[in-house]
Amino acid sequence: MTASDRPAETVIEVDTSAPGTAISPDLFGVFFEDLSHAADGGLYAELVQNRSFEYGPADRPEWHALTAWEPLERDGAAGSLTVSTIVPLHPANPHHAVLTTTATGTTGLGAGLRNEGFDGIAVRAGETYDVSLYARLADGSADRLVALIESRDGSRVYGRAELGPLTGTWERYATEIACEETDPDARFTVTATGTGTVHLDLVSLFPQATFRGRPGGLRADLAQAIADLKPKFVRFPGGCVAHGLGLANMYRWPGTVGPLPARRQMFNLWGYHQSMGLGYFEYFQFCEDIGAKPLPVVPAGVCCQNTHVTGQVGLPDEEMQAYVDEVLALVEWANGPADSHWGAVRAAAGHPEPFGLEYLGVGNEDVISDTFRERFARIHDALRDHHPEITVIGTVGPFPAGEDWEKGWAFARENDVPIVDEHSYKSPRWFLENTRRFDTMDREGPHLYIGEYGSGRNNGRSALAEAAYMIAMERNGDIVRLASYAPLLAKRDHVQWSPDLIYFDNTHVWPTLNYHVQRMHSVNSGDTALPVTVTGAPEAPPLPEGGRHGVRIGAGADTSAEFTDVRVGSSPATPDFADWHRESGSWEPDGEGGVRLTASGGEESALVLADAVDGPSYTFSVRARKTNDGEGFVIGFAATSPGNRYQWTVGGWQNRFTRLQRVDDGVAQDLTEPVGVPVETGRWYDLRVEVEGRRVRCYRDGLLIHDCEDVRSAPEVFAVSAVRDSATGDVIVKIANTTPEPVTSRLRLTRTGERFHRTTLTAPPDVTSRFEPAPATPAEDQLSGDVCEFPPYSFTVLRTLTGNDQP
């Protein structure tokens, strides 16, 4: 129903007298993964980078134990800075710095070392910083250390403190520095006071103004932004970080709860380092501080299927019982009495009372192989037998459809897994087309946790599509038990995934439009879904079926490629590709009727021929080869407008997969399971796409790779839900109007005479929010009467005013 033929008034009826359907009180939470530098240099407030001298090539090829450090020889002082593993502070922390002073300078100070922090060290005038380190005097008279916070060039000192006297054994030394100036790009130095050799480890600079003032805790402004979401739960540690690249990289919780020197540091699969300063203890403490339930995720005894060379590998059978015991120990650590073995470890860290763990995820978007099934079953059965009070969450693979998804659901049903974890990174249109997918789910089977979802970009279009999808979750909150947007945090200049909920640098925090949608939903949660009837709602116009279609040839990220014999139907490309235009990257004719495309900077290179064919049925073919070790080719077709097309990515995602995708509003999503076929350098490939309406077949060297019919549901462009909050008696109505027109609605509640507190976020589709304040924020007012106009491109929450709220 279009704006021209629908009634002038839309009617929203809510049966407030109905008992309604009980829904999950834990529906909307958050997902934390150390991705895009979310932990060290982010939420974890430590200001010193590589404080334990444990960086190395496993983290990043160019890194070493002194990365982020530099030696200092000031005012005539002389010495050296090296690294040793002899007599370490702790076996889990084998490296330490060796600072030797051979001559003191004119100020009486010897040699030292200086740390650059994470993109600098941001300090503020009037704030106090905790300084600590482990040290021992190996020889000589350098038995005291001087710590400074200073300017980047070293010309100004903002604060100073002394530590010592040192002894010949490892000891922890601590003091504090009151900072006298504000500087977003300061440095931290430690200098010996005499000649001799000093061994140093775990050198730390921490703001005292952490979240809730916890020593060694979390960055206050970032943690507060998360707390303001009022999440019902927090998932940790991920994500792919949980099961890791290879068995040795699996995130093993016992190595993250003890004293800092004993924690098991390791490389982060996203290409940097995990100090484990933000470990399981800090995570559980944070959940308690913000009133959220912890939802830890442990590996299912297998590593990530994307592990290079090996793929998914399971722990050896002889190690599985010990691993099962480790998972059971997590429950004891979280919930056991302080005099139990693992409860005593928790108590020693400062939390004698149990944390009250209810949920435990086992596995993360794993391929549902026999290896996975056997190991998951052993863990799941042990938890059911020993801890029936724990709700186990399984996994159904990396996508919300396809072979692993189907196998995962079947396996979960066979094993009576209470909840399964589904991930949906899709386009805004997909979210609107799938708001009804939960309506017909089996209410007797496993419940659903939508553990990761996000709709492509941090713009208004994505935020409102997510608002509508969350409305669909809420309408089905009896089967959709939990949901968490992902990822949560991304640091400026280190973004590895997009979109994200909150962007930040060392001094700023930027909540996005998507963040505001999440918060509007979370702070207005209910526990009972009420019947809603909507009449006269706007409907989306049908997608164009015919008309002219464009085609596209492209080289994948950082790839150089040659294309020849490009044909649409029987028509070859024009000489020198005269009718084609450059969309990205660089190109040049090869002089033989073909073209060379070169992509760099992590981007693609593409040529486009608009209006290439009068659809909907045709053949598009090309010969292609890549000439370097980049990715592969991106063949676009059925392009109806900029940013809307199909594409066949041949040798994508680090040249590991071939994928058939649909692109809506510039956001690509898989239509079929990726096929693990790479592209060889220097080899010519014959690529052919056959289009028959919404049926697509893709051939590589005559072999059929993909055969798919893109069946779509009509998008729900005006979505409504209603819930009751039993604690307050409030009725809450949520409306997402994703259309370009205002919608005037009459509200009919069985309980008459209601007045509402109204919160409205209006966000046009193409406005964006990342490293700046969001272009729109929720506006609040009160609504009297039963007629409400919902602005175009808006998300509105109406909450009945209780007696205490009446003017």
Secondary structure, DSSP 4 states (H G I P E B T S, - for coil): --TTTS-SSEEEEE-TTS--EE--TT-EEEE--S-SS-TBTTTB---STTTTS---TTT-TT--TTTTEEEE--TT-EEEEEEE-SS-SBTTB--EEEEEEEE--TTS---EEEE-BTTBEEE-TT-EEEEEEEEEEEEES---EEEEEE-TTSS-EEEEEEE----SS-EEEEEEEE--S-EEEEEEEEEESSSEEEEEEEEEEEES-BGGG-TT-BBHHHHHHHHTT--SEEEES-SHHHH-SSGGGS--GGGGSS-GGGS--EEETTTEEE--SS-HHHHHHHHHHHT-EEEEEE--SB--TT-TTT-S-BPPHHHHHHHHHHHHHHHHHHHS-TTSHHHHHHHHTT--S-----EEEE-SS----HHHHHHHHHHHHHHHHH-TTSEEEEE--SSSSSHHHHHHHHHHHHTT-SEEEEEEE--HHHHHHTTTTTTTS-TTS-EEEEEEEE-SSSBHHHHHHHHHHHHHHHHTTTTEEEEEES--EEETT---SS--SEEE-SS-EEE-HHHHHHHHHHTT--SEEPPEEEES---PPPPP-SSEEEEEEEE-TT-EEEEEEEEETTEEPPGGGTT-EEEESEEEE-SSS-EEEE--TT--EEEEEEEEEESSEEEEEEEEEESSSS--EEEEEEEEETTEEEEEEEEETTTTEEEEEEEETTEEEESS--B-----BT--EEEEEEEETTEEEEEETTEEEEEEE---PPP-SEEEEEEEETTTTEEEEEEEE-SSS-EEEEEEESS-S--EEEEEEE--TT-B-SSS--S---EEEEE-SSEEEEPSSEEEEEEE--GGG--
